[in-house]
Amino acid sequence: MVRLILSAAMAAVAMLVAGFIFFASPLNGIGTRTLGDEQAAQMQASLKQIIPATGTYAVPNPDTAAQTVMYGGGPVATVHFNASGYAAGDATMLLWGLALNFITALLAGLGLLALGGRASDFPSRARLVVLLAAGASLYIHLGRALYLHHDLTNVLFTMVGDGLALALGGLVVAWFLPSPAPSGAITHKLVSRESDLE
């Protein structure tokens, strides 16, 4: 259990570094577009005036006949709105991110341990965590493009960034977890002990 906790802690740091490279460096410009200062101020003022509270809004929302027509004509948007705002360089984000990464890596480690001897060597564990990371990231992010028609560039960039971070964390855990003894070795030990007792 100590090795699991330590490996999850190391994985959390590795995932944070990968996330920083993708989402907090200039590389993030590949997946996210920005507005000029004047346009951003106008947009912010409009959002503050129109949107009532923190939440995620579909604009227009095709639940009414009028907005269904608007939806078909475009433009459409999914607005993640925070009414109060927060500091752009808020250090608490790093702490919450580390906690999230740690829990994610810990769950991955528990999953690997639950497999026992069925994935006892690192290559087997590595294949498993990489495939699961790719599948999870694909399902979570590509659905936004398919169902909500979100920007494909942003979707693909986020999918690759999150997939690599998940895979990296899983690989760290897979590397440091102890390998269970083969069933033949356990049988041999039991036989040896029985012979010692006779």
C-alpha positions in Angstrom: 0.0 0.0 0.0 2.9 2.4 0.7 4.3 1.8 -2.8 0.8 2.5 -4.3 0.5 5.8 -2.4 4.1 6.9 -3.3 3.6 5.9 -7.0 0.3 7.8 -7.1 2.0 10.9 -5.6 4.8 10.7 -8.2 2.2 10.2 -11.0 0.2 13.2 -9.7 3.3 15.4 -10.2 4.0 13.9 -13.6 0.4 14.6 -14.7 0.6 18.1 -13.4 3.7 18.8 -15.5 2.1 17.3 -18.6 -1.0 19.4 -18.0 1.1 22.5 -17.5 2.9 21.9 -20.8 -0.3 21.5 -22.7 -2.7 23.9 -21.0 -0.6 26.6 -19.2 2.1 27.3 -21.8 1.9 29.0 -25.2 1.2 25.6 -26.6 -2.4 26.1 -25.3 -2.9 28.6 -28.2 -3.3 25.7 -30.5 -6.6 24.7 -28.9 -7.9 27.9 -27.6 -8.7 31.1 -29.5 -8.6 34.6 -27.8 -10.1 38.0 -28.4 -8.5 41.4 -28.4 -8.8 43.5 -25.3 -11.7 45.6 -26.6 -13.6 42.6 -27.9 -13.0 40.7 -24.7 -14.3 43.7 -22.6 -17.4 43.9 -24.8 -18.1 40.2 -24.5 -17.5 40.2 -20.8 -19.9 43.2 -20.3 -22.6 41.4 -22.5 -22.2 38.1 -20.5 -22.5 40.0 -17.2 -25.6 41.7 -18.4 -27.4 38.8 -20.0 -26.5 35.7 -18.0 -28.1 35.5 -14.5 -25.8 33.1 -12.6 -22.8 30.8 -12.7 -23.5 27.7 -14.9 -23.1 26.2 -18.3 -25.5 27.6 -20.9 -26.4 26.3 -24.4 -27.1 29.3 -26.6 -29.5 28.9 -28.2 -31.2 26.1 -26.4 -33.1 23.9 -28.8 -35.8 23.0 -26.2 -38.2 25.6 -27.6 -39.5 26.0 -31.1 -38.0 29.5 -31.5 -34.6 28.5 -30.3 -34.6 25.4 -32.5 -34.8 27.7 -35.5 -32.1 29.9 -34.1 -29.9 26.8 -33.4 -30.2 25.7 -37.1 -29.3 29.1 -38.4 -26.3 29.6 -36.0 -24.2 30.8 -34.4 -24.4 28.4 -31.4 -22.3 28.4 -28.2 -21.8 26.4 -25.0 -20.9 29.0 -22.4 -19.1 28.0 -19.2 -19.9 31.0 -17.1 -18.5 32.0 -13.7 -20.2 35.1 -12.4 -17.7 35.9 -9.7 -14.4 35.4 -11.5 -11.1 34.3 -10.0 -7.4 35.2 -10.2 -5.8 33.9 -13.4 -2.7 32.6 -11.6 -4.6 31.3 -8.6 -2.2 28.9 -6.8 -5.0 26.9 -5.3 -5.7 25.5 -8.8 -2.4 23.6 -8.5 -3.3 22.1 -5.2 -6.7 21.0 -6.4 -5.1 19.7 -9.6 -2.6 17.7 -7.6 -5.3 16.3 -5.4 -7.4 15.3 -8.5 -4.3 13.7 -10.2 -3.4 11.8 -7.0 -6.9 10.3 -6.7 -7.0 9.4 -10.4 -3.6 7.7 -10.2 -4.6 6.0 -6.9 -7.7 4.5 -8.6 -5.6 3.4 -11.6 -3.2 1.7 -9.2 -6.0 0.0 -7.3 -7.3 -1.2 -10.7 -4.0 -2.7 -11.6 -3.6 -4.4 -8.3 -7.0 -5.9 -8.6 -5.8 -7.7 -11.8 -3.3 -9.6 -9.7 -1.1 -12.0 -11.8 -3.1 -11.3 -15.0 -1.0 -8.2 -15.6 2.1 -8.8 -13.5 4.8 -7.4 -15.7 5.3 -3.7 -16.7 4.7 -4.1 -20.5 1.3 -5.7 -19.8 0.4 -2.9 -17.3 1.7 -0.3 -19.7 -0.4 -1.5 -22.6 -3.5 -1.5 -20.3 -3.1 2.0 -18.9 -2.2 3.5 -22.3 -5.2 1.9 -24.0 -7.6 2.9 -21.1 -6.2 6.5 -21.1 -6.7 6.8 -24.8 -10.2 5.3 -24.6 -11.3 7.5 -21.7 -10.0 10.7 -23.4 -11.5 9.8 -26.7 -14.9 9.1 -25.2 -15.0 12.2 -23.0 -13.7 14.7 -25.5 -14.7 13.6 -29.0 -18.3 13.4 -27.8 -18.3 17.2 -27.5 -17.5 17.5 -31.2 -20.0 14.8 -32.3 -23.0 15.8 -30.1 -22.5 19.5 -29.3 -20.6 20.5 -32.5 -17.8 22.0 -30.5 -14.6 23.3 -32.2 -12.8 20.2 -33.5 -9.3 21.8 -33.0 -10.0 22.4 -29.3 -11.5 19.0 -28.9 -8.5 17.2 -30.5 -6.0 19.3 -28.6 -7.7 18.7 -25.2 -8.1 15.0 -26.0 -4.4 14.6 -26.8 -3.3 16.6 -23.8 -5.6 14.8 -21.3 -4.9 11.4 -22.9 -1.1 11.9 -22.6 -1.4 13.1 -19.0 -3.6 10.1 -18.0 -1.3 7.7 -19.8 1.8 9.2 -18.2 0.3 8.9 -14.7 -0.7 5.3 -15.4 2.7 4.4 -16.6 4.4 5.9 -13.5 2.0 3.8 -11.2 2.5 0.7 -13.4 6.3 1.0 -13.1 6.4 1.3 -9.4 3.8 -1.2 -8.3 5.2 -4.5 -7.0 4.8 -7.4 -9.3 2.8 -10.3 -7.7 4.6 -13.6 -7.4 3.8 -16.1 -10.1 1.3 -18.8 -9.0 4.0 -21.4 -9.5 6.3 -19.7 -7.1 3.6 -19.6 -4.5 2.9 -23.3 -4.9 6.6 -24.0 -4.6 6.9 -22.0 -1.4 3.9 -23.9 0.1 5.4 -27.3 -0.8 8.7 -26.3 0.6 7.1 -25.2 3.9 5.1 -28.5 4.1 8.3 -30.5 3.6 10.1 -28.5 6.3 7.3 -29.3 8.7 7.6 -33.1 8.1 
